[in-house]
Amino acid sequence: MKKLLCSGLLLVSSIVGVQAQGIRYGVRAGVNVSTVSGQGRYNGGLKLGHTIGLITSIPLTSDGFFSFQPELLYIRKGFQLSTPSFTAQTSVRLHYLNLPLLAKIKAGGLVLEAGPQLGYLLSLRDYNPTLTLREQRSVDPYQRWELGYAAGISYELRNGLGIGARYNAGLTNVRQAPNRIRNASFQLHLSYLVARR
């Protein structure tokens, strides 16, 4: 995973060097609904969270039709666990630092985007009301690194304001075996890119 992160950063820096004049920087914030999918003895429920971070739009064509958009985002994911062992559900909060590397197509104000995403689990909160001291400081047995993808659609105004929706999903397991579950979330977000001079 560390090699993949270094390769992604190297790709970003090389593109930045080529297209330095047309780069736009901005921010993104929004809300997301997340859960888990996959196989395991748990049934995952929905959890509400939020996301906020920095974005960079690097044009790859002179008309801005095709561009590369790396982002650095904090996102709070989570899910509700229903297990046969406990009568009450377990609430799980996962705090991630995500690095989406998105290909972006813009036609007028309409924007389509998709690409791989690397996530790093900063911390978690695992709580069940029937148990004491359920809140955890370590991430075990959850995986620290996550590889996934993101795809979305948005509308961007000339002044840089944008609104959109995005789907994120993990390709690697959230937890170690035997509970093979993966993150999945849907986001609604607002963004702002500093207008070109």
C-alpha positions in Angstrom: 0.0 0.0 0.0 2.8 2.4 0.8 4.4 1.8 -2.6 1.0 2.5 -4.2 0.7 5.8 -2.3 4.2 6.9 -3.3 3.5 6.0 -6.9 0.3 8.1 -6.8 2.1 11.1 -5.3 4.8 10.8 -8.0 2.1 10.7 -10.7 0.5 13.8 -9.3 3.8 15.8 -9.1 4.7 14.9 -12.7 1.4 16.0 -14.0 1.6 19.2 -12.0 4.9 20.0 -13.5 3.5 19.7 -17.0 0.2 21.6 -16.5 1.1 24.1 -13.8 -0.5 27.2 -15.4 -4.1 25.8 -15.5 -4.3 24.3 -12.1 -7.2 25.2 -9.8 -7.3 24.5 -6.1 -10.3 24.2 -3.8 -12.2 22.6 -1.0 -14.9 20.0 -0.8 -17.4 19.2 2.1 -20.5 17.1 2.4 -22.4 14.3 4.1 -22.3 10.6 3.4 -24.3 7.5 4.2 -22.1 4.4 4.7 -22.4 0.7 5.4 -20.5 -2.5 4.6 -21.0 -5.2 2.1 -19.6 -8.7 1.6 -19.6 -11.9 3.4 -19.6 -12.5 7.2 -21.8 -13.3 10.1 -22.8 -9.6 10.6 -25.6 -7.6 9.0 -24.5 -4.1 8.3 -26.8 -1.1 8.8 -26.5 2.5 7.6 -24.4 5.2 9.3 -24.4 9.0 8.7 -21.1 10.8 8.5 -19.3 13.7 6.8 -16.4 14.5 4.7 -14.1 17.6 4.2 -10.9 18.2 2.4 -8.8 19.7 -0.3 -9.0 19.2 -4.1 -6.9 20.1 -7.1 -8.0 20.2 -10.7 -5.3 19.8 -13.3 -6.4 20.3 -16.9 -5.0 17.8 -19.4 -6.6 19.5 -22.5 -6.6 23.2 -23.4 -10.4 23.4 -23.4 -10.7 21.8 -19.9 -12.8 18.9 -21.2 -10.5 16.3 -19.6 -8.6 16.8 -16.4 -7.0 15.0 -13.5 -8.3 15.7 -10.0 -6.4 14.4 -6.9 -8.0 15.0 -3.5 -7.1 14.7 0.1 -10.2 14.1 2.2 -11.1 13.3 5.8 -14.2 11.0 5.8 -16.1 9.5 8.6 -17.6 6.1 7.6 -19.3 3.5 9.7 -22.0 0.9 10.0 -24.3 -0.8 12.5 -23.6 -4.4 13.4 -26.3 -6.9 14.2 -24.9 -10.1 15.7 -26.5 -13.2 17.2 -24.4 -12.8 20.3 -25.9 -9.5 21.5 -29.4 -8.1 21.6 -28.3 -4.5 21.0 -26.5 -3.4 17.8 -22.9 -2.4 17.8 -22.1 1.0 16.4 -18.9 1.3 14.5 -17.3 4.6 13.4 -14.3 4.6 11.1 -12.2 7.7 10.6 -10.3 7.7 7.3 -7.9 9.9 5.4 -8.6 9.3 1.7 -6.6 10.0 -1.4 -8.9 9.8 -4.5 -7.1 10.1 -7.9 -9.9 10.9 -10.3 -10.2 11.3 -14.1 -12.6 14.2 -14.7 -14.6 14.9 -17.9 -16.4 18.3 -18.1 -19.0 19.2 -20.7 -20.3 22.7 -20.1 -21.1 22.6 -16.4 -21.7 18.8 -16.2 -18.9 16.8 -14.6 -18.3 13.1 -14.6 -15.5 11.7 -12.5 -14.1 8.3 -11.6 -10.9 6.7 -10.4 -9.0 4.7 -7.7 -8.9 5.7 -4.1 -6.4 4.9 -1.3 -7.6 5.2 2.3 -5.8 5.2 5.7 -7.7 4.3 8.8 -6.8 7.0 11.4 -9.0 5.7 14.3 -12.2 3.9 15.1 -14.9 3.8 17.7 -16.7 0.5 18.3 -19.5 0.8 20.8 -22.2 -1.6 22.2 -24.6 -0.3 24.9 -24.7 -3.8 26.5 -20.9 -3.9 27.0 -18.6 -1.6 29.0 -15.4 0.0 27.8 -16.3 -0.9 24.2 -14.6 2.2 22.7 -11.3 1.3 21.2 -8.1 3.3 20.7 -6.3 0.7 18.5 -7.7 -0.3 15.0 -7.4 -4.1 15.5 -8.9 -6.2 14.0 -9.6 -3.6 11.3 -7.2 -3.1 8.4 -5.2 0.1 8.4 -5.0 0.5 4.6 -7.9 0.4 2.2 -7.9 0.3 -1.6 -11.1 1.3 -3.4 -12.7 3.4 -6.1 -14.9 6.5 -6.4 -17.3 7.6 -9.2 -19.6 10.5 -9.3 -21.5 13.2 -11.1 -21.6 16.9 -10.4 -22.5 20.3 -11.8 -19.9 23.1 -11.7 -20.5 26.8 -12.2 -18.1 29.2 -13.9 -17.3 30.8 -10.6 -16.0 27.5 -9.2 -19.0 26.5 -7.1 -20.2 22.9 -7.5 -22.7 20.4 -6.2 -22.6 16.7 -6.7 -23.0 13.1 -5.7 -20.4 10.3 -5.4 -20.3 6.6 -4.7 -17.3 5.2 -2.9 -16.6 1.5 -2.4 -13.7 -0.6 -1.0 -11.9 -3.3 -2.9 -10.1 -4.6 0.1 -11.6 -5.9 3.4 -12.4 -3.6 6.3 -11.8 -6.3 8.8 -9.4 -9.3 8.9 -10.8 -12.8 8.4 -13.2 -14.4 9.0 -15.4 -11.2 8.7 -14.8 -10.3 5.0 -16.7 -7.0 4.8 -15.9 -3.9 2.7 -16.8 -0.2 3.0 -19.5 1.3 0.8 -20.8 4.9 1.0 -22.8 7.5 -0.9 -22.0 11.2 -0.7 -23.7 14.5 -1.4 -21.2 17.3 -1.5 -20.5 21.0 -2.2 -17.2 22.1 -3.7 -15.4 25.3 -4.6 -12.5 25.7 -7.0 -10.7 29.1 -7.1 -11.5 30.7 -10.4 -8.7 31.0 -13.0 -7.1 34.4 -13.4 
